[in-house]
Every structure is written in structure tokens, then in C-alpha cells.
Amino acid sequence: VFAALGIGYLLGDRGGGERDLADVAQDAVDAGAPVATLTAPDGAAVARVVVAEDGEGYFLADDLPALDAEHTYQLWQLNGEQPVSIGLVGDGTTRAVSVGELEGITAMAVSAEVAGGVVSPTPDQIVAEGQIA
């Protein structure tokens, strides 16, 4: 019985962290947190970056296409002269990702890069950009 309960708990917890992050991010949005809507060149909103009250950032892949196993999305800070990687944010199937401290960052982009990421964004692979509103 204990083994079955333990296995059920572990299986039930799969993806729970992802849902929790999405809930935390949505709670921050509902509370009026700053949000950057990242839009594709055609104007479609494909992702959001939310900055919670404590400065913690969350990337929400609202409508990004899923990538193959050889690629990943990478989030970039565009505030300075050169883009700076904020981090890898999944393959488009992950709903929400915590991206760390974002306080003071206002301009961002997301690109589709080779798995493992790159040191600077590949210009023709930038899929969306936006600013904190």
C-alpha cells in the first residue's frame, strides 16, 4: 500500500512544478506585474515574460511552435549594446520557465537556437521581441 501511494505521489507530481510556475506567473500578472509580450514579425503574440514583485522573471510560452530535439528557445536581454543571454527556455512544449532575476531589464527577444544555446543570437533565428509594459 505504501509503495503504491509513493508511486502515485511521484507520478501525480510530474509536471506539477510546471503548472505551479504558470500559476505563480499568472498570479503576478493578475496582481499587475510588469509583462513583456513577445511578438513575432507578423505581429502575433507568441510568449510573455512576467517580472514578479520580487524581481523574479517567468517566461510563458503561450504560442511558440514546438522545436525538434536539436533546438531550443533562448531568451535574450536587449538593453545594452550587445544582446545578453538570460537563459534557455525550452523547446516550446514547456508552458512556464523561471528565468531568474529580471529587475531592470526592459527589452527582450527569444530565438530558436541549437540545443545547448549560443553566445549571441542568430539574427535570422529571432522569433519574437518585446518590451516590458
C-alpha positions in Angstrom: 0.0 0.0 0.0 2.8 2.4 0.9 4.7 1.6 -2.3 1.5 2.2 -4.4 0.9 5.5 -2.6 4.5 6.6 -3.1 4.4 5.7 -6.8 1.1 7.5 -7.1 2.6 10.6 -5.4 5.6 10.6 -7.7 3.5 10.1 -10.9 1.0 12.7 -9.7 3.8 15.2 -9.2 5.1 15.0 -12.8 4.6 18.4 -14.4 3.3 19.8 -11.2 6.3 22.2 -11.0 5.5 23.5 -14.4 1.9 24.1 -13.6 2.9 25.8 -10.4 5.3 28.2 -12.2 2.5 29.1 -14.7 0.2 29.7 -11.7 2.8 31.9 -10.0 3.3 33.9 -13.2 -0.4 34.3 -13.8 -0.9 35.4 -10.2 1.8 38.1 -10.8 0.1 39.2 -14.0 -3.3 39.4 -12.1 -1.6 41.5 -9.4 -0.4 44.0 -12.1 3.2 42.8 -12.5 5.2 44.2 -15.5 4.8 42.0 -18.6 6.7 41.9 -21.9 4.6 40.5 -24.7 7.0 38.9 -27.2 5.6 39.2 -30.7 6.7 37.6 -33.9 7.5 39.6 -37.0 3.9 39.1 -38.2 2.6 40.7 -35.0 1.4 37.5 -33.4 1.9 37.4 -29.6 3.8 34.1 -29.0 5.2 34.4 -25.5 5.3 36.6 -22.4 7.9 37.5 -19.8 6.5 38.4 -16.4 8.5 40.1 -13.7 7.1 39.4 -10.2 7.2 41.8 -7.4 10.4 40.2 -6.0 12.1 40.7 -9.4 11.9 37.0 -10.4 11.1 36.5 -14.0 8.9 33.9 -15.7 8.9 33.0 -19.4 5.5 31.8 -20.6 5.5 30.0 -24.0 2.0 30.9 -25.0 2.0 30.1 -28.7 5.6 29.1 -29.7 5.8 26.2 -32.1 7.5 23.1 -30.7 11.1 22.6 -31.8 12.9 19.4 -32.7 15.4 17.7 -30.3 18.3 19.6 -31.8 17.0 23.1 -31.0 15.9 25.1 -28.0 14.5 28.6 -27.4 16.9 31.1 -25.8 15.8 34.3 -24.1 17.9 37.5 -24.6 18.2 40.8 -22.8 18.4 43.6 -25.4 19.0 46.6 -23.1 22.7 47.1 -23.8 24.9 47.4 -26.9 25.1 43.6 -27.3 22.4 41.0 -26.5 23.0 39.1 -23.3 21.6 35.6 -22.8 19.1 35.3 -20.0 18.8 31.6 -20.5 17.4 28.6 -22.3 13.6 28.4 -22.0 12.7 25.0 -23.5 11.5 23.6 -26.8 8.1 25.3 -27.0 6.3 22.5 -25.2 7.2 23.7 -21.7 4.5 26.2 -20.6 6.4 28.2 -18.0 10.1 28.6 -17.0 11.7 30.6 -14.2 14.4 32.7 -15.7 15.9 34.4 -12.6 16.3 38.0 -11.6 15.0 40.4 -14.3 14.7 43.6 -12.4 15.8 46.5 -14.7 15.6 44.5 -17.9 13.1 46.1 -20.3 13.8 44.8 -23.8 13.9 41.1 -24.7 13.9 38.7 -27.5 13.6 34.9 -28.0 15.4 32.9 -30.6 15.4 29.3 -31.8 19.0 28.1 -31.4 20.9 24.8 -31.4 20.4 22.7 -28.3 22.7 24.0 -25.5 22.3 27.6 -26.7 24.7 30.1 -28.2 26.7 33.1 -27.0 24.8 35.6 -29.2 21.5 35.3 -31.0 21.5 34.1 -34.6 19.8 37.1 -36.4 17.6 35.0 -38.6 16.5 32.8 -35.7 15.0 35.6 -33.6 11.3 34.5 -33.5 9.9 37.3 -31.2 10.7 40.5 -29.4 9.1 42.7 -26.9 9.4 45.3 -24.1 8.2 45.4 -20.5 5.0 47.4 -20.5 
